[in-house]
Each structure stands twice: as C-alpha cells, then as structure tokens.
C-alpha cells in the first residue's frame, strides 16, 4: 500500500488510464487472442481440398470450368460440387490449379 497521497493518486491514475484504454479501444494490446484476420488455409493436395469443398476453390466471378480437350479445343462445362469462391483462399492454393482456369481442384 502506498503511504503518501501522491503515490495513492498515481496508482489511481494508472488504474483509470488502463481501464479507459481497455474500454475505449485505446490501442492497448495485451497479446491475447487471434489477429484481426486469419490467414487462408493452405491445403497439402487436392484430396484435402475436395474433402472441404467438393467442387474445389475458385476465384470470384468464375462461372464455368474450362476443359482443354485432346485436340486442343476448349470446352466450357458447368461447375460440379460445392465450389468455394474466395480470392484469398484461391491465391493460397493456386498451385493446385494445374490448368490455370481459375479453379483449383475442380471436378470436370
């Protein structure tokens, strides 16, 4: 316990400042909790992607699956399964998009 009036006042002021910082969002960080955003999950392979999203992961705005046939013609096919449309998730897993059509691990 502080023995002087000055010390008691200082303790009260510090307690008030900490409380105000916590309740008003004064930028006081205690290092607890998750960040404001979570990094997108990077899947090891297409089997793991298809367990979570049966139709793969696509960039927003993709409407069809572009399939290149043996004679080098491109065929447009409807999307199959449950496709997750997410820009950040696609970017994190773009290595699984072998045909570079904007859909990683698609079902053709």
Order of alpha helices (4+ residues) and beta strands (2+ residues): alpha-alpha-beta-beta-beta-beta-alpha-beta
